Amino acid sequence: MFDRSKEYKQYDDIIELVSRRHSSTNNKQPGDPVIAVERIIDAVLHEGFYGNVKQIPLRIVLGSDAVAIIRSKCEAMIRELYQFEALAATTNFPDARVEEYR
């Protein structure tokens, strides 16, 4: 570990935890970081996989694990949106036309 001043000692536990996690997962992840960098460069240069794509997506998802995580988060967000949709509408002006903003 690197040397830290006394004022940062309160972070030692979390630094150790992150360091252990990194050591135990490095090179064991499902995705290949080298291929991920190649995909990023392809997107920036509009080549390779992205050569025939009209518009590069705002978020480039790299790795099947990332797809699963993002899908799960989006599904949870949609469920929450349905749950609180009526509440959200209570803040509208009485004559608001929501269709104009879709």
Secondary structure by P-SEA (a helix, b strand, c coil): ccccccccccaaaaaaaaaaaaaaccccccccaaaaaaaaaaaaaccccccccccccccccccaaaaaaaaaaaaaaaaaaaaccccccccccccccccccc
